[in-house]
Amino acid sequence: MRKTWNSLYTWLNLGLSFYATFSIIFFANQYKKQAEMRTLINQARDAWVARDAEALAQLFTLDGEIIVPGQRWQGQVKIREEVTRFAHHYSDVKIDIKRIIVEDNQASIEWGYEDTEKATNLRNKADDVIIVDFKDGRISRWREYFDTKTPLIP
């Protein structure tokens, strides 16, 4: 009987050790993946602020897309073209990230956005929520929902 208990105890310890080891590895990998997604989001913010079309386009998969109300830019080439066009017409971009929520291969971002239209010197402001999908360490889809009517969140 003692041999049976020792054997059971050994298997139980092995099972718990196996479970603990792989749980730690799993959660460490999840944390690393979430940190990488947050880094991409911050790099995207920095590229928007700098109006750097090349830097922003490189964050996307080759067939990645940006969707904003009334527009859809598919692929790195189109994203680069449209952000270059944006940079020609707008300046003094400011983005204040309010929150980032990351789960699985997607994230939601809430940020306050401002820019100045060069032709009119009009300052544009909006609260913006973005849903981002990731694939192979890059952004595959960036979908924005912005509100230009409600006063900005402090």
PyMOL commands that set and color helices and strands:
alter all, ss='L'
color gray80, all
select helices_A, chain A and resi 2-50+53-58+76-89
alter helices_A, ss='H'
color red, helices_A
select strands_A, chain A and resi 60-68+71-74+90-103+106-117+122-135+138-147
alter strands_A, ss='S'
color yellow, strands_A
deselect
rebuild
show_as cartoon
